[in-house]
Amino acid sequence: MYILKNCMERYLTAAYGKKGERQIIHFYFEYLSDKYANAEKSNFEGALEFLLDIIYRPALKDGSFNPQYVEQEKTNLKMLIESRTNDKVQYSMERCYELMCREEPFGLYEYGTAGQIEVITAEELYKHYKEKVTTLPADIFITGELDESDMEYLKNRVGSIDRGVTKGLTTGIVKKYIDKVEYFEDKMDVTQGKLSLGFRTNITPKEDDYYALMVYSGILGGGMHSKLFQNVREKAGLAYYIFAGLEKFKGLMIIGSGIEFKEKDHAKDLIMEQLEAIRAGKISDYEFEATIKSLETGIHSLKDSQLQVVDFNFSQLVSQTHDTFEGILAKIRRVTKQDVINVTGKIQLDTVYFLTSQEAEAV
């Protein structure tokens, strides 16, 4: 508790989410570097001990989590789950992925359902938590200025933690080839339709084609220079917004758009025309060069945040790659237009999802 008593600059959080098929628990502590503190004790050692206390020695009541705290967090989590439809843009993409991957772990919403949350007890939760923190793979990332003594302390301290047999990680890519495109529709109280198209790329980050896929996605819908933005939104005026994005850990691509309800079929047809244009090699120098520049800018921007640097490196572990920022930039710059054209043969439309109004006519 030394850190809190001395009111040092700090930030503690625990996050839960998923990368592909894997659910991730993330504990993060930010503290004032020893370089800028006039403390008798090491801030680093205090921060590490405090974080380990949170993980391995949490507050308990009668041998399990405090029921009052658990009920409070259950309420918070149910409110979060029930509010997910408030952001219709995000919800429509998540819903498309869930339907597309409904027979795969990825199709499960990362926070579960309100019904699943309701039956959780403090005793069962603590038992589950203990099993996870002692058997799941754990990775430690540190950013900032540390000296040799800090690193030695870290290795000795972590090495002294009694953990069970660590479970291995399974592959996160499910390769699937499409025989029939599926269509799903939800009706809600909305004034604008949300059309999402989910694609299987079957390309993993470990494959050379992945970097051509990044460029492909950028040319298709990665900014104002892209085909979707220029042709579907600007020229045809069919979309309020439109973009394409990759789910790298699952080998998926999604196109999201906001449209008038009556324009669903027209918009879908024009979207698919943009994919066919790339397949036919209709890629301008401007589209190609602007995409490379946009990707470069995005990768460079990751270096501006310590958390993003950590997430980048952790993502390399999850995807079983060993890229650096510079390595990825070099691979992107080596991509040619022909590489982009070649990768189009692997991209298959899997699912069409439309979020429409309760009053809209059936289409």
Secondary structure, DSSP 4 states (H G I P E B T S, - for coil): -HHHHTT-SEEEEEEEEEETTEEEEEEEEEE--GGG---SS-HHHHHHHHHHHHHHS---BTTB--HHHHHHHHHHHHHHHHTGGGSHHHHHHHHHHHHHTTTSGGGS-TT--HHHHHT--HHHHHHHHHHHHHHS-------S---HHHHHHHHHHHHTS---PPPPPPP-------SS-EEEEEEES-SSEEEEEEEE----TTSTHHHHHHHHHHHHHSSTTSHIIIIIIIIS--EEEEEEEEETTTTEEEEEEEE-GGGHHHHHHHHHHHHHHHHTT---HHHHHHHHHHHHHHHHHGGG-HHHHHHHHHHHHHTT----HHHHHHHHHT--HHHHHHHGGG-EEEEEEEEEESSSPP-
